[in-house]
Amino acid sequence: MGQRIALVTGGTRGIGAGIARRLHALGYRVAVNYARDDATAARFATETGLPVYKFDVGDAAACADSIGRIEADLGPIDTLVNNAGITRDGVFHKMTFERWQAVIRTNLDSQYACTRPLIDGMRARGFGRIVLIASLSGQIGLPGQTNYAASKAGVIGFAKALAQENAGRGITVNVVAPGYVATDMVSALPDPILARLAAGIPVGRIGQVEEIAGAVAFLAAETSGFITGATLSINGGQTMI
């Protein structure tokens, strides 16, 4: 096969940036989406040499237009990593509909908006790798995150259904569900809070971005064609049964 072309949404910082860097290191041509932070995106593009594209992953029309532009620039996308997501945390009895809707739009509507423009091409070519980023919160629920937990649980259901629809077309659809990972946001927490988080994780530490990126790269590989509809929990053992 020729060089694989990947799109990573929310890919200029945190877990998304780690995924984009890992795929690039493995020889993929990688396009990276972002939504708001122009300065961070510009810095990422300069550091990596990867092209960045600004669009709202919750806007179906914007996604279709931008993905068309990416494919015109780079070629047909055969690897999609839907990583973009936001939080608007708060207890449900005080949550406004706007905060609920913002999270559902970015985290769950984006699964349709970013995948729909690509699925026909993947089916026609007989190959596709779709990896969706969920969360520990979507598996066990976390207080203060009813909106986020609902969106991420929805990602898992979306993946299972889409995987079944496309399993016979050479397309796999899988989920990576991270636990607490040392992104800038988590690493900025006070040491006592980080210590308490780590104490609740069986392996005794926070995860690393590279560990999530490695799992995504594994699921995206051509050699992973017998894995589909799966959710890989990377959380140091917090969901052990």
FIDOKE-430278 format. One line per 8 residues: number of its first residue (from 1); their letters; for each residue x, y, z of C-alpha. Coordinates in Angstrom, 2 decimals, m for minus. Layout:
BEGIN
NUM	A	X/Y/Z; ...
This chain:
BEGIN
1	MGQRIALV	0.00/0.00/0.00; 1.04/3.62/m0.50; 1.65/6.15/2.23; m1.28/6.32/4.60; m2.97/9.68/5.15; m4.37/10.48/8.58; m6.53/13.21/10.06; m6.24/13.85/13.80
9	TGGTRGIG	m8.85/16.19/15.25; m7.93/18.35/18.23; m4.36/17.49/17.36; m2.24/20.53/18.20; m1.99/19.96/21.95; m2.23/17.27/24.61; m3.17/13.75/23.64; m4.02/14.77/20.08
17	AGIARRLH	m0.58/16.26/19.52; 1.03/13.09/20.83; m1.04/11.00/18.44; m0.20/13.23/15.47; 3.51/13.10/16.27; 3.47/9.32/16.65; 1.67/8.72/13.35; 4.02/11.14/11.60
25	ALGYRVAV	7.03/9.28/13.03; 5.58/6.05/11.64; 5.46/7.49/8.13; 1.88/8.71/7.85; 1.05/11.97/6.11; m0.84/13.68/8.92; m3.31/16.56/8.79; m4.14/18.14/12.13
33	NYARDDAT	m7.35/19.92/13.06; m7.79/22.58/15.71; m10.60/24.95/16.66; m9.50/27.98/18.65; m5.91/28.49/19.75; m4.14/29.95/16.72; m0.87/30.57/18.55; m0.56/26.98/19.76
41	AARFATET	m1.50/25.66/16.33; 1.10/27.83/14.63; 3.77/26.73/17.09; 2.84/23.07/16.60; 2.96/23.42/12.80; 6.39/25.05/13.00; 7.77/22.41/15.35; 6.43/19.40/13.44
49	GLPVYKFD	6.08/20.56/9.85; 2.55/19.15/9.84; m0.29/21.03/8.13; m2.97/22.38/10.45; m6.57/23.14/9.52; m8.93/25.25/11.61; m12.55/24.15/11.69; m15.33/23.35/14.15
57	VGDAAACA	m15.72/19.57/14.47; m19.32/20.01/15.64; m20.31/21.75/12.40; m21.12/19.14/9.75; m20.90/21.58/6.84; m17.55/22.97/8.01; m16.19/19.45/8.44; m17.28/18.35/4.98
65	DSIGRIEA	m15.74/21.46/3.41; m12.49/21.23/5.35; m12.05/17.50/4.86; m12.53/18.04/1.13; m9.77/20.64/1.26; m7.46/18.31/3.19; m7.99/15.51/0.68; m7.32/17.93/m2.18
73	DLGPIDTL	m4.04/18.89/m0.48; m2.84/15.49/0.71; m4.94/12.76/m0.94; m7.67/10.41/0.31; m7.80/10.09/4.08; m7.80/6.46/5.18; m7.03/6.94/8.89; m9.25/9.09/11.09
81	VNNAGITR	m8.59/9.82/14.75; m11.55/11.64/16.32; m9.80/13.09/19.34; m11.26/16.59/19.69; m13.25/17.13/22.86; m14.15/19.67/25.52; m15.37/19.68/29.11; m17.88/21.98/30.75
89	DGVFHKMT	m17.99/20.38/34.16; m20.57/21.03/36.85; m23.15/19.19/38.91; m26.23/18.34/36.87; m28.74/20.15/39.08; m26.95/23.40/38.26; m26.03/22.64/34.65; m27.46/24.86/31.95
97	FERWQAVI	m28.64/23.43/28.65; m25.97/25.51/26.91; m23.21/23.74/28.85; m24.81/20.37/28.15; m25.24/21.10/24.46; m21.72/22.47/23.96; m20.16/19.22/25.16; m22.52/16.96/23.21
105	RTNLDSQY	m21.95/19.02/20.07; m18.16/18.94/20.19; m17.67/15.45/21.61; m20.51/13.46/20.04; m21.95/15.34/17.07; m18.36/15.50/15.81; m18.34/11.73/15.41; m20.91/12.11/12.67
113	ACTRPLID	m19.54/15.37/11.27; m15.96/14.14/10.85; m16.66/10.52/9.90; m19.51/10.93/7.44; m17.46/12.74/4.76; m14.86/9.93/4.82; m16.80/6.69/5.17; m17.90/6.40/1.53
121	GMRARGFG	m14.33/6.75/0.28; m13.06/4.20/2.78; m15.77/1.76/1.73; m15.00/2.27/m1.94; m11.27/1.69/m1.40; m11.82/m1.28/0.89; m9.71/0.08/3.72; m10.11/2.39/6.67
129	RIVLIASL	m8.96/2.85/10.23; m11.17/4.91/12.54; m10.03/5.42/16.11; m12.22/7.37/18.50; m11.06/8.83/21.81; m13.48/8.26/24.67; m12.69/8.47/28.39; m12.77/6.71/31.71
137	SGQIGLPG	m15.69/9.03/32.48; m17.71/7.48/29.65; m17.16/4.02/31.11; m17.82/4.54/34.80; m19.30/8.04/35.03; m17.68/10.73/37.14; m19.52/13.25/39.31; m19.72/16.70/37.82
145	QTNYAASK	m19.47/15.27/34.31; m22.94/14.12/33.29; m22.56/15.92/29.96; m19.02/14.66/29.33; m19.78/11.11/30.50; m22.86/10.96/28.28; m20.90/12.18/25.25; m18.06/9.72/25.76
153	AGVIGFAK	m20.39/6.78/26.43; m22.09/7.76/23.18; m18.74/7.55/21.39; m18.40/3.93/22.48; m21.89/3.04/21.23; m21.28/4.87/17.95; m18.08/2.88/17.40; m19.73/m0.48/18.02
161	ALAQENAG	m22.53/0.17/15.55; m20.28/1.69/12.88; m17.82/m1.19/13.26; m20.55/m3.73/12.54; m21.77/m1.83/9.49; m18.31/m1.69/7.93; m16.51/m4.81/9.14; m16.87/m6.48/5.75
169	RGITVNVV	m15.39/m3.49/3.91; m11.90/m3.54/5.39; m12.74/m0.74/7.82; m12.12/m1.05/11.53; m13.64/1.23/14.16; m12.19/1.17/17.64; m12.10/3.28/20.80; m9.30/4.26/23.12
177	APGYVATD	m10.57/5.32/26.55; m7.86/7.10/28.55; m7.91/7.61/32.27; m5.91/10.37/33.94; m3.10/11.42/31.61; m0.32/13.97/32.12; m1.54/16.62/29.73; m0.81/20.27/30.48
185	MVSALPDP	m4.15/20.60/32.27; m3.65/17.60/34.56; 0.04/18.29/35.17; m0.83/21.81/36.33; m2.85/20.47/39.26; m1.32/20.96/42.72; 0.94/18.13/43.86; m1.41/16.97/46.64
193	ILARLAAG	m4.24/16.54/44.12; m1.97/14.68/41.71; m0.87/12.44/44.56; m4.50/11.64/45.45; m5.28/10.84/41.81; m2.28/8.56/41.53; m3.21/6.80/44.77; m6.54/5.78/43.24
201	IPVGRIGQ	m4.88/4.17/40.21; m3.74/0.55/40.65; m0.41/1.11/38.88; 0.20/4.09/41.17; 0.80/6.83/38.64; m0.75/9.12/36.03; m0.56/7.95/32.42; 1.64/9.50/29.75
209	VEEIAGAV	0.51/10.96/26.43; 2.91/8.64/24.62; 1.09/5.62/26.05; m2.19/6.77/24.52; m0.51/7.63/21.23; 1.06/4.18/21.06; m2.31/2.49/21.49; m3.87/4.62/18.75
217	AFLAAETS	m1.00/3.81/16.40; m1.47/0.11/17.12; m5.17/0.22/16.28; m4.50/2.30/13.16; m1.96/m0.16/11.76; m2.70/m2.31/8.74; m1.82/m5.35/10.88; m4.72/m4.59/13.27
225	GFITGATL	m7.46/m5.52/10.81; m8.86/m8.27/13.07; m9.68/m5.79/15.85; m12.90/m3.83/15.48; m15.67/m2.60/17.74; m13.26/m2.77/20.68; m12.70/m0.31/23.51; m9.14/m0.26/24.84
233	SINGGQTM	m9.08/1.11/28.38; m5.79/2.82/29.21; m6.21/3.93/32.78; m3.70/2.07/34.93; m6.28/m0.54/35.92; m9.12/1.68/37.14; m11.75/m0.35/35.27; m10.47/m3.82/36.13
241	I	m13.27/m6.31/36.69
